[in-house]
Amino acid sequence: MGFNDALIGLALVIFAIAEIAYSATFPSLHGQAYGPSLFPTIIGCGLIACGLVLIFRGLRARSQHARLAQSTQSESIESLDNPVWVQLGQWAHNPASRVNMLLVPVLLVAYILLSDSIGFIPLSVAILTVLLFRLGSSLLSSLLIAIVVTLVLQLLFAKVLLVPLPSGLLLPWLG
Amino acid sequence: MLASAIFGLFVGSIPGLTATMAAALLIPFTFFMDPVPAIAAIVTTVAMAIFAGDIPGALLRIPGTPASAAYCDEAYAMTRKGKVATALGVSLVCAAIGGVFGSAILAMTAPVLAEFAIKFSSYEYFWLACLGLSCAVVVSTGSTLKGLVSLLIGLFISTIGIDITAGHPRFAFGNPEMMGGISFIPAMIGMFAISEVLRFIAAPHKQESIPQQPIKNVFRGLGGIISTYKLNVMRGGVIGAVVGILPGAGSDIAAWIAYAMSKRFSKNRDKFGSGHVEGLVDAGTANNAGLAGAWVPALVFGIPGDSITAIVIGVLYMKGMNPGPTVFMQQPELIHAVFIVFFLANLALLPLGFIAIRLSRTILLVPRHVLIPIILMFCVVGSFAINNTVFGISVMLIMGILAYLMEENGFPVAPTILGIVLGTMLEDNFMSSMIKADGQFTEFFSRPIAAVLGVLVILIWTLPLLRFLLSSIRGEKTRFTN
């Protein structure tokens, strides 16, 4: 997913201003001109400078692109900077891969929210099955691979490395 | 070590899975090991992965890791000429030679530098951190401006959490886990593994068909090639090690530079690109030598030479060891162990790499659309394991999406990693220097080494600016005369 440099620059500038404003609330060490807010402020100023240059470059790329498009009428103008505001990747044109792309963050957020109550094993099997199936395995083999991988992970991390993976619903059986 | 070797070969030879990702996936395990086996595992994995990246490069024209990208076309051209066995043999032997060469440089320079570095005070460290960060921006792939933005993002992330001088929580928004700071292991897993997962899902590759060519007698005729090009081997090794030592530039950049040098100084320049073995020798040596080179600044100063050593430094910190000259004094056995591991790993590359070449066809048949979800789940468990909280998974997800978006827009990721790792060191040393100097910034130039380093940093930043100004002035002049 490509953005025009100007948009990225704008986002950086807004972020940096908010960051500096927030840093200004930090207490300073008494008797010293610098404190916890010094570094965030320097970083923020740097980001603002870079953001402004990016905005300039993005706008210039756009205007150059427009001029070239007018003069040559050709559609294939190679430009290093992205002349369009937002250029969606290939995945956005295909509904199946669009769903897949959203699926990864959605599944991970689901895991983050639910792992304590539902537990690692059921969630892992579910996440793996869904993803494997969406990426082109058959339903049965997805389920089988998911179960095997989950058990291996459970064995490896919970039994060998002693990571307390959440038991959740299976607590009575896993102890 | 054997297990991590096999793991490394496997990950490296699968296109799209990089050596850095292999290291990131390994961290959860190293977390539960002693320092030496942990380092051994990472070194072996990465050395294997960098070589194994050549295999799909030669067979499919898809580099398995970015470090193989420089000469992937060359190797594939050799395959088309029916010389696949020679191509893989050369890259295997050169990888081993390069690795040993780099290890030798590491073993020779690191202790000397450490003796020198023991006298460093917070001023020198502040400038060193600056130097490392500046190099990371200047040598990073893509535009310098975007490299700088990437660095600033990394530095910002490093400021999250309790501040060191005043103990004030910054950007934590009252969240106790944020106050502890962004632990960088989940951050690395996110930036290197999750972003790859996303990239695969965004553009699924078809499984490629593999050329049906027998790969036999991998080692035949190699003696002749190596002795014809022994100068190239040396040059590749030196370039690799030097580029590796520069912070922010790793094996991939070493391979590109070595390949370009090889082409420029070659007698048969026109043969390059048509399946000529010379560039393969140079670049194949350079990328493995770069791996060891990157450890020099990491061990001596605690400044990572590339993203892999950034991970290593993270692992060492977790184990309560602060890489730096004191480690050389207090735990010399650890440093020696690292050297030995490097030599062993690169020697073990020969037999193991040979087996990997023989098995390459089977490895390449592993369907990636099955691997990707498994890797994802692995990352989830790995990020969880560091602190046993889901906070790690959130960090991983956010950093993964950030890294994906950054790379899609031409922002290099390596400076961010260095920013996260070095940010604390930079601020720490700056603050303690300032307190020592009573707010006088000139004190930063009062010690000779500090002054030299400081001037170097300033030069790195002003030279490109000056050149830019000069060329634009010259441009104005020519426009006037025309």
Interface residues (C-beta under 8 A of the other chain):
Chain A: M1 G2 F3 I8 L12 E19 Y22 S23 F26 P27 S28 L29 Q32 A33 Y34 G35 P36 F39 P40 I43 G46 L47 C50 G51 V53 L54 R57 N82 G89 Q90 W91 S97 N100 M101 L103 V104 P105 L108 V109 Y111 I112 S115 D116 F120 S124 I127 L128 L131 L132 L135 G136 S137 I145 V149 T150 L153 F157 L161 L162 V163 P164 L165
Chain B: P28 F29 F31 F32 L145 L148 V149 L152 I153 L155 F156 T159 D163 T165 A166 H168 R170 F171 I194 V197 L198 I201 A202 A203 P204 H369 V370 I372 P373 I374 L376 M377 F378 V380 V381 F384 A385 N388 V390 I393 S394 M396 L397 I401 L405 E408 N409 G423 E427 F430 M431 M434 I435 G439
